[in-house]
Amino acid sequence: MDGVWSEIYSAIRAEFSDVSDAGDATRILLRLTVAVVLGGLIGYEREASGKAAGLRTHMLVALGSALFVLVPLEAGVPLSDISRVLQGLTAGIGFLGAGAILKHNSEADIKGLTTAASIWMVAAIGVAAGLGRDTTAVIATVFTLVILQILLRLK
């Protein structure tokens, strides 16, 4: 019976061996946390503005985008091959953003374009965070918040 438990333990340990050391675990945790926090900032702004896609949606989009690029990188996929992942991610986010856009009776009455654009932007911010480009992700978040808040007041 001892051999069975040893095999089970070995199988579980092998299954969770994708993170080789504390440095890798810290890097993964940091990148995903940055994506969630930055997506949350933009999502909070959207939710405070009463938009349908708010805090949780934006956080999940940022986290998912970061994960889609982080996993292949951690698996050793060359950066040049990540472009295919980005193409699929961009197409998928386009469909998600399209769901946020509503056309009403008149041609001029279209709602949700800015929210769709913010979902698209949060995906890009998540990609930046997933690739370890944290400063770029923070700067993009600041620009996004400026566009959503300050430019709204100027129109």
Order of alpha helices (4+ residues) and beta strands (2+ residues): alpha-alpha-alpha-alpha-beta-beta-alpha-alpha-alpha
